[in-house]
Amino acid sequence: MQIVILKNSAEVAEYGANIFIKQLQEKANSVLGLATGSTPVALYQKLIEATQAGAISFKDVTTFNLDEYLGLAGTHPQSYRYFMNEQLFDHVDIDKSHTHVPPGDAADPVAACEGYEQQISDAGGIDIQLLGIGRNGHIGFNEPSSGLMSRTRVKTLTKATIDDNARFFAADEYQPHLSITMGIGTILDAKKVVLLATGENKADAILATVEGALTASCPASALQLHRDAVLVIDEAAASKLSDCEFYKHIENENQKLQAQLAKL
Ligand code: GLP
């Protein structure tokens, strides 16, 4: 894993956005895996700005989101489809028919999960997958105990996740406790994975992801198996890592190598 430790959330958003901007400049018809939650919002804002400045275009882009609440239609303000429209799709030149979020209102959720896998495969697979991380180490809605080879399926949310996400729902509003999520195996199939984490409340999850054992108890630890996973985190999220100086040293060496290669 490449571990990039930056000062604050603004730097994390900028670094993460630059990876996506480069990807779209190199491959205009990229297949992007996208994420919800508060962490990627600033990155999406940067992508909107880059689109409006003419540096990138979403015209030929296809997207697949990680997950959706089961029981919410895409028109529901708390649905992840609604979130994606508001935070990104409505502000860039994307063809909405090329954007995919698991259907939270599917009559047959099991068939919908199989269909989602098929759509990803028909699109040629995901070039680059964006991830946030839950406090318990979940990625997408793959909660602890999720199979490390799992595919898109219905998952039950933990109480911790329901409590963490309660802030988005009104007190008397129905909050789903089930989801449809890409599996860990689906995520690992992406050619590149970029995980963003900011803030001290993610420090335990980042510690388990980077320095803990590969285990279903911390779903994000599965990224240890990925060939091209980048963790872009701020100092607060990195605060429990024992080897921070070493990771920063590697990143410095990495930058020097990239600069040398750029001259060739
Ligand atoms: C939800 C999403 C995850 C996301 C997590 C963290 O549970 N399903 O994909 O990573 O929230 O969200 P936040 O970035 O708000 O901390």
Residues whose N, C-alpha, C, O or C-beta is under 5 A from the ligand:
A	BS01	GLP	A35 T36 G37 S38 T39 D67 G132 I133 G134 G140 F141
